[in-house]
Amino acid sequence: MIDYTPKEHGWAMVTINNGTTEIAFVASHLHDSRQDLVRSVTTLEKYKEATVVFQDEPDGYVLHLEREDKHCHYTLHSFKGYDPAALCELVLEGNISFASYKNDIINIKN
């Protein structure tokens, strides 16, 4: 579902795939998206929702996950102008098992 690959100069390549559609973009170090991803796993273990922000100067994306038992529904929205609260459009959505999502995040390289 998700691949996060750090690149040089504080950027990372992010790919999110729902099995039908794949969205790829770069994320800036202005927001610690990698830490958000790691934190989302621990958050979903205790709570039903987690959010990850990907800043792409000045725009970006917000990944919102909702856990229901062993499965997660996720949405990816774009935003404009450094404001993750100003969601613009739904770009992608899908479902994944929580175990698969957790495995994707564990496999992220530093």
RAURSUL-V76257 format. One record per pair of residues at least 6 apart in sequence whose C-alpha atoms are under 8 Angstrom apart, sorted by sequence separation. I is the first residue (numbers start at 1). GAP is how many residues later the second one is. D is the distance in whole Angstrom. If there is no record, write none. Layout:
# RAURSUL-V76257
I/GAP/D ; I/GAP/D
This chain:
# RAURSUL-V76257
6/6/4 ; 7/6/7 ; 16/6/6 ; 17/6/6 ; 27/6/8 ; 43/6/7 ; 44/6/6 ; 54/6/5 ; 55/6/7 ; 66/6/5 ; 67/6/7 ; 79/6/8 ; 80/6/7 ; 5/7/5 ; 6/7/6 ; 15/7/7 ; 16/7/5 ; 43/7/6 ; 53/7/8 ; 54/7/5 ; 65/7/6 ; 66/7/5 ; 79/7/6 ; 80/7/7 ; 4/8/7 ; 5/8/5 ; 15/8/6 ; 16/8/6 ; 53/8/6 ; 54/8/6 ; 65/8/6 ; 66/8/6 ; 79/8/5 ; 80/8/7 ; 4/9/6 ; 5/9/6 ; 15/9/4 ; 53/9/5 ; 65/9/4 ; 78/9/6 ; 79/9/5 ; 3/10/8 ; 4/10/5 ; 14/10/6 ; 15/10/7 ; 40/10/5 ; 52/10/6 ; 53/10/6 ; 64/10/5 ; 65/10/7 ; 77/10/6 ; 78/10/5 ; 79/10/7 ; 3/11/6 ; 4/11/7 ; 13/11/7 ; 14/11/5 ; 40/11/7 ; 51/11/7 ; 52/11/5 ; 63/11/7 ; 64/11/5 ; 77/11/7 ; 78/11/6 ; 2/12/7 ; 3/12/5 ; 13/12/6 ; 14/12/6 ; 40/12/7 ; 51/12/6 ; 52/12/7 ; 63/12/6 ; 64/12/6 ; 77/12/5 ; 78/12/7 ; 2/13/6 ; 3/13/7 ; 13/13/5 ; 14/13/7 ; 51/13/5 ; 63/13/5 ; 77/13/4 ; 78/13/7 ; 1/14/8 ; 2/14/4 ; 12/14/6 ; 13/14/6 ; 50/14/6 ; 51/14/6 ; 62/14/6 ; 63/14/7 ; 76/14/6 ; 77/14/5 ; 1/15/5 ; 2/15/6 ; 11/15/7 ; 12/15/5 ; 36/15/8 ; 37/15/6 ; 49/15/7 ; 50/15/5 ; 61/15/7 ; 62/15/5 ; 75/15/7 ; 76/15/6 ; 77/15/7 ; 1/16/5 ; 11/16/6 ; 12/16/7 ; 36/16/5 ; 49/16/6 ; 50/16/7 ; 61/16/6 ; 62/16/6 ; 75/16/8 ; 76/16/5 ; 1/17/6 ; 11/17/5 ; 12/17/8 ; 36/17/7 ; 49/17/4 ; 61/17/4 ; 62/17/7 ; 75/17/6 ; 76/17/6 ; 1/18/8 ; 10/18/6 ; 11/18/6 ; 48/18/5 ; 49/18/6 ; 60/18/6 ; 61/18/6 ; 75/18/4 ; 10/19/5 ; 33/19/6 ; 48/19/5 ; 59/19/8 ; 60/19/5 ; 74/19/5 ; 75/19/7 ; 33/20/6 ; 47/20/8 ; 48/20/7 ; 59/20/6 ; 60/20/7 ; 73/20/7 ; 74/20/5 ; 33/21/6 ; 59/21/4 ; 73/21/6 ; 74/21/6 ; 31/22/7 ; 32/22/8 ; 33/22/8 ; 44/22/8 ; 58/22/7 ; 59/22/5 ; 60/22/7 ; 62/22/7 ; 73/22/4 ; 74/22/8 ; 31/23/7 ; 44/23/7 ; 58/23/5 ; 59/23/6 ; 61/23/7 ; 72/23/6 ; 73/23/7 ; 31/24/6 ; 57/24/8 ; 58/24/5 ; 59/24/8 ; 60/24/7 ; 71/24/7 ; 72/24/5 ; 30/25/7 ; 57/25/7 ; 62/25/8 ; 71/25/6 ; 72/25/6 ; 28/26/7 ; 29/26/8 ; 71/26/4 ; 72/26/6 ; 27/27/5 ; 28/27/5 ; 55/27/7 ; 70/27/6 ; 71/27/5 ; 27/28/5 ; 28/28/5 ; 70/28/5 ; 27/29/5 ; 28/29/7 ; 70/29/7 ; 4/30/8 ; 26/30/6 ; 53/31/7 ; 67/31/7 ; 27/33/8 ; 41/61/6 ; 41/64/8 ; 38/67/6 ; 37/68/7 ; 38/68/8 ; 23/69/8 ; 21/71/8 ; 18/74/8 ; 18/75/7 ; 18/76/5 ; 18/77/7 ; 1/95/7 ; 2/99/8 ; 1/100/7 ; 3/101/7 ; 2/102/6 ; 1/103/7 ; 2/103/8 ; 5/103/7 ; 6/103/7 ; 4/104/6 ; 5/104/7 ; 6/104/7 ; 3/105/7 ; 4/105/8
